[in-house]
Every structure is written in C-alpha cells, then in structure tokens.
Amino acid sequence: MSRLKVTLKRSAVARPARQQATIMGLGLRKIGQSRELENTPAVRGMVKAVLHLVEVEEVVGES
C-alpha cells in the first residue's frame, strides 16, 4: 500500500477544536514536523479536513 508524507505547514492555534484534534490525530505537533502515514480512506479524509494547514506528498517505495 502506498504511503503519504504529511507535513504541518501552518499552526493549528486559533483554529476550531475539531481541526486541532485532527492535526493531533495525524500525529503532528510542531510546524515543519512530518509523518509518513498509510494511504487509507480514513487518513485521506483527515488530511482533506486540514489541507489548508498541511502539505502532502506521496512516498514512492518501501519504508
């Protein structure tokens, strides 16, 4: 299964609690921090909800 690299680019401070919880659910805490996550429908939905705060790229190959 493919993977997504999600990087926090903008702060979640002063955002709705739901968006802050989504950022925490993705495992992101600090601006510039990245996580590689499985490309599943649940993760894609979370990323879509906070797309204005994160940068997403698809990771090619095995990790």
C-alpha positions in Angstrom: 0.0 0.0 0.0 1.2 3.5 -0.8 2.1 6.0 1.9 1.6 9.7 2.4 4.1 12.2 3.8 2.2 14.8 5.7 4.0 17.9 6.9 2.5 20.6 9.2 3.0 24.0 7.4 0.7 26.3 9.4 -0.2 26.5 13.1 -3.4 24.9 14.4 -3.6 27.7 17.1 -6.8 29.7 16.8 -8.4 27.0 14.7 -11.6 25.2 15.6 -11.1 22.4 18.1 -12.1 19.9 15.5 -9.2 20.9 13.3 -6.8 20.9 16.2 -7.9 17.4 17.1 -7.4 16.2 13.5 -3.8 17.6 13.5 -3.1 15.8 16.7 -4.7 12.6 15.3 -2.3 12.8 12.4 0.5 12.8 14.9 1.7 16.4 14.2 2.7 18.8 16.9 5.1 21.4 15.6 5.3 23.3 12.4 7.7 21.6 10.0 7.1 18.1 11.6 6.4 15.3 9.1 4.8 11.9 9.4 4.6 9.1 6.9 1.1 7.5 7.1 -0.6 4.7 5.3 -2.7 5.9 2.4 -6.1 4.8 3.7 -9.6 6.4 3.3 -9.5 7.5 6.9 -6.2 9.2 6.7 -7.1 10.9 3.4 -10.3 12.2 5.0 -8.3 13.6 7.9 -5.9 15.3 5.5 -8.7 16.7 3.4 -10.2 18.4 6.6 -6.9 20.2 7.3 -5.5 20.6 3.8 -5.0 24.3 4.3 -2.6 23.6 7.2 -0.6 20.7 5.8 1.5 19.7 2.8 1.0 16.2 1.4 3.2 14.2 -0.9 3.0 10.5 -1.9 6.0 8.4 -0.9 7.3 6.0 -3.5 8.9 2.7 -2.5 9.1 0.7 0.7 10.0 2.3 4.1 
